[in-house]
Amino acid sequence: MEEIRLNKYLSEMGICSRREADRLIEAGKIQVDGKTAYMGMKIRRSQTVICGGTEVETAKGRPSPVLLAVNKPKGIVCTTSDKDRAVNIVEMVKYPERVYPVGRLDKDSEGLIFLTNQGSLVNQIMKGSSNHEKEYVVQVNKAITEAFVKIMEEGVWLEELGVATKPCKIAVTGRQEFHIILTQGLNRQIRRMCTAQGYHVTNLRRIRIMNIHLGNLKTGTYRKVTAKEYETLIKMLENNQ
């Protein structure tokens, strides 16, 4: 019988993304046939896999697709590891089926993030994340200048990461507020870009991922992505492959 990498198997079964599976494996939270799994492990689909004390039930096949748009509040983390004792996004939502976040939104930021049970969708979005538009509303600690906007749009050199950001779009919407559209996903990118120019971000909210908008979704709540939104999202992902 053909073998499959354990992280890929868990992703296909809708348990978690491959990245999250690796974290769980490394933390010793996955067992295969009664033994603790290890990084890079391959298994046969007939083997018994236990994740967090619960058996992965292969007999039920793949779960029905779920894609949620969530308005994450500040203070909530997007990883399900034990490293941060703050409440994570999955615990906050308490969805009746097992779901996990697509990408991240840092603890101090708020706004739109996806939760899904589709490992393949996570892989598609993360694989092409450098081409997908994400829009944010940003508030800073002092007046925005034309020079600030020009440098932000053309690209900022981030010394700590050793990389320059890609060109982006900015619309100033207030004395100390602007909208920014990124096609890049560096760690804490917007905060780093502002810091590099002597600005401090006082509030950061993501309002759009590709074609999905936050809209008037209340903080701390979620909604299911509509069939039309989902269809458009998939087409956009296919066009970016």
Secondary structure per residue as TSV (DSSP state, phi and psi in degrees):
chain	resnum	aa	ss	phi	psi
A	1	M	-	360.0	137.5
A	2	E	-	-64.2	140.8
A	3	E	E	-96.7	156.2
A	4	I	E	-139.0	144.9
A	5	R	E	-61.8	139.3
A	6	L	H	-59.4	-41.7
A	7	N	H	-65.0	-36.7
A	8	K	H	-68.4	-40.0
A	9	Y	H	-60.3	-47.0
A	10	L	H	-63.5	-35.2
A	11	S	H	-67.4	-46.2
A	12	E	H	-62.5	-32.5
A	13	M	T	-82.9	1.1
A	14	G	T	78.1	19.2
A	15	I	S	-81.0	-46.1
A	16	C	-	-170.1	172.6
A	17	S	-	-72.5	165.9
A	18	R	H	-62.0	-40.1
A	19	R	H	-62.4	-44.3
A	20	E	H	-66.9	-36.7
A	21	A	H	-59.8	-42.7
A	22	D	H	-61.3	-38.8
A	23	R	H	-65.6	-41.4
A	24	L	H	-66.9	-40.3
A	25	I	H	-62.9	-45.9
A	26	E	H	-63.1	-31.7
A	27	A	T	-82.1	-1.1
A	28	G	T	76.1	24.7
A	29	K	-	-98.9	4.8
A	30	I	E	-117.8	132.4
A	31	Q	E	-121.2	141.9
A	32	V	E	-123.4	119.2
A	33	D	T	51.2	42.1
A	34	G	T	84.0	-2.2
A	35	K	E	-115.4	145.8
A	36	T	E	-65.0	130.2
A	37	A	-	-73.4	162.5
A	38	Y	-	-132.4	160.1
A	39	M	T	-59.1	135.7
A	40	G	T	80.8	4.6
A	41	M	-	-65.1	141.6
A	42	K	E	-111.2	145.5
A	43	I	E	-134.4	167.4
A	44	R	E	-99.7	147.6
A	45	R	T	-64.2	-17.2
A	46	S	T	-80.8	-11.0
A	47	Q	S	-76.3	157.2
A	48	T	-	-90.1	120.7
A	49	V	E	-114.5	128.0
A	50	I	E	-112.5	125.7
A	51	C	E	-121.4	114.7
A	52	G	T	59.0	33.1
A	53	G	T	88.4	-2.3
A	54	T	E	-118.3	134.0
A	55	E	E	-73.1	137.0
A	56	V	-	-78.4	111.7
A	57	E	-	-88.6	95.3
A	58	T	G	-67.2	-25.1
A	59	A	G	-63.4	-26.0
A	60	K	G	-83.4	-8.1
A	61	G	-	69.7	-164.3
A	62	R	S	-75.0	142.4
A	63	P	-	-72.4	162.5
A	64	S	-	-64.6	139.3
A	65	P	-	-60.4	137.1
A	66	V	-	-130.9	130.7
A	67	L	E	-138.3	115.8
A	68	L	E	-111.2	141.5
A	69	A	E	-100.8	122.0
A	70	V	E	-118.8	140.4
A	71	N	E	-99.2	95.1
A	72	K	E	-73.9	129.2
A	73	P	-	-80.4	165.4
A	74	K	T	-62.9	149.5
A	75	G	T	91.1	-10.5
A	76	I	-	-97.3	135.9
A	77	V	B	-99.4	159.5
A	78	C	S	-108.1	9.1
A	79	T	-	-108.1	147.6
A	80	T	-	-100.8	16.4
A	81	S	S	-77.6	172.1
A	82	D	S	-93.8	5.6
A	83	K	S	-67.7	-34.5
A	84	D	S	-112.1	124.6
A	85	R	-	-79.1	-0.4
A	86	A	S	-68.2	158.0
A	87	V	-	-63.5	134.4
A	88	N	B	-94.9	166.2
A	89	I	H	-61.2	-34.7
A	90	V	H	-68.5	-42.2
A	91	E	H	-64.0	-37.3
A	92	M	H	-66.0	-45.5
A	93	V	H	-70.4	-39.7
A	94	K	-	55.7	44.2
A	95	Y	-	-68.9	140.9
A	96	P	S	-65.0	-15.7
A	97	E	S	-112.5	161.3
A	98	R	-	-72.6	119.8
A	99	V	-	-133.6	165.7
A	100	Y	E	-151.3	157.5
A	101	P	E	-73.8	149.6
A	102	V	E	-99.3	108.2
A	103	G	S	72.9	-160.1
A	104	R	-	-138.6	161.5
A	105	L	-	-140.6	119.6
A	106	D	-	-62.8	161.7
A	107	K	T	-54.9	-36.4
A	108	D	T	-85.9	-3.0
A	109	S	-	-105.1	165.2
A	110	E	E	-135.3	171.2
A	111	G	E	116.3	-155.7
A	112	L	E	-73.4	130.1
A	113	I	E	-147.0	148.7
A	114	F	E	-92.9	145.1
A	115	L	E	-122.0	138.5
A	116	T	E	-148.9	167.6
A	117	N	S	-114.0	12.6
A	118	Q	-	-106.2	102.1
A	119	G	H	-60.4	-37.5
A	120	S	H	-65.1	-36.0
A	121	L	H	-68.0	-41.6
A	122	V	H	-57.6	-47.1
A	123	N	H	-62.3	-39.8
A	124	Q	H	-63.7	-46.3
A	125	I	H	-68.0	-44.6
A	126	M	H	-69.3	-35.2
A	127	K	H	-63.0	-38.7
A	128	G	T	-107.1	21.8
A	129	S	T	-61.3	-23.0
A	130	S	T	-74.2	-10.3
A	131	N	T	-111.8	-6.4
A	132	H	S	-90.8	131.7
A	133	E	-	-73.9	135.8
A	134	K	E	-130.9	131.4
A	135	E	E	-113.6	137.6
A	136	Y	E	-131.2	151.0
A	137	V	E	-105.9	125.6
A	138	V	E	-124.0	133.2
A	139	Q	E	-114.4	137.3
A	140	V	E	-124.2	172.8
A	141	N	S	-86.3	-0.8
A	142	K	S	-154.8	172.3
A	143	A	-	-61.1	139.4
A	144	I	-	-83.8	131.9
A	145	T	-	-107.6	164.6
A	146	E	H	-63.6	-36.3
A	147	A	H	-64.0	-40.4
A	148	F	H	-60.0	-48.9
A	149	V	H	-62.0	-43.7
A	150	K	H	-60.2	-47.6
A	151	I	H	-66.2	-42.1
A	152	M	H	-60.1	-43.4
A	153	E	H	-71.4	-35.1
A	154	E	H	-81.2	-26.1
A	155	G	-	129.0	136.8
A	156	V	-	-115.1	132.7
A	157	W	E	-79.5	121.4
A	158	L	E	-102.3	100.4
A	159	E	T	-57.6	-43.3
A	160	E	T	-67.5	-23.7
A	161	L	T	-102.0	-13.0
A	162	G	T	65.6	38.6
A	163	V	E	-149.5	152.0
A	164	A	E	-99.6	140.1
A	165	T	-	-73.9	154.4
A	166	K	-	-74.1	155.9
A	167	P	-	-55.4	145.1
A	168	C	-	-141.6	175.6
A	169	K	E	-110.7	136.1
A	170	I	E	-131.8	139.2
A	171	A	E	-128.7	118.9
A	172	V	E	-77.0	125.5
A	173	T	E	-118.0	3.3
A	174	G	E	-173.4	171.9
A	175	R	T	-57.4	-36.7
A	176	Q	T	-127.7	27.0
A	177	E	E	-137.2	141.9
A	178	F	E	-148.8	157.4
A	179	H	E	-100.1	141.0
A	180	I	E	-134.1	136.2
A	181	I	E	-114.0	118.4
A	182	L	E	-108.6	151.0
A	183	T	S	-122.8	33.0
A	184	Q	-	-145.0	153.5
A	185	G	-	-133.6	53.8
A	186	L	-	-72.7	155.0
A	187	N	T	-59.3	122.9
A	188	R	T	49.4	42.4
A	189	Q	H	-58.5	-51.5
A	190	I	H	-63.4	-42.5
A	191	R	H	-61.8	-42.1
A	192	R	H	-66.3	-40.5
A	193	M	H	-61.1	-44.0
A	194	C	H	-68.1	-43.4
A	195	T	H	-58.7	-39.0
A	196	A	H	-61.7	-20.4
A	197	Q	T	-108.5	13.5
A	198	G	T	83.1	16.6
A	199	Y	-	-107.2	154.2
A	200	H	-	-121.0	128.7
A	201	V	E	-76.6	123.6
A	202	T	E	-98.6	-21.9
A	203	N	E	-157.5	138.0
A	204	L	E	-139.8	124.4
A	205	R	E	-134.1	127.1
A	206	R	E	-87.7	129.1
A	207	I	E	-115.5	-7.8
A	208	R	E	-156.4	140.8
A	209	I	E	-126.7	113.1
A	210	M	T	54.9	-115.6
A	211	N	T	-96.7	-0.5
A	212	I	E	-96.4	122.3
A	213	H	E	-105.1	147.9
A	214	L	-	-68.2	-38.7
A	215	G	T	59.4	-138.9
A	216	N	T	-99.4	22.3
A	217	L	-	-61.5	126.8
A	218	K	-	-71.3	147.7
A	219	T	T	-56.8	133.1
A	220	G	T	84.8	3.6
A	221	T	-	-116.2	173.8
A	222	Y	E	-143.5	165.1
A	223	R	E	-143.3	157.2
A	224	K	E	-78.3	137.4
A	225	V	-	-65.7	135.2
A	226	T	-	-70.5	161.9
A	227	A	H	-61.3	-38.5
A	228	K	H	-66.9	-43.6
A	229	E	H	-61.3	-43.2
A	230	Y	H	-63.9	-43.7
A	231	E	H	-60.9	-44.0
A	232	T	H	-64.9	-42.1
A	233	L	H	-58.2	-46.8
A	234	I	H	-63.8	-40.3
A	235	K	H	-62.9	-41.2
A	236	M	H	-63.9	-39.8
A	237	L	H	-65.4	-42.3
A	238	E	H	-64.8	-37.8
A	239	N	H	-68.8	-23.2
A	240	N	T	-90.2	-3.7
A	241	Q	-	-74.1	360.0
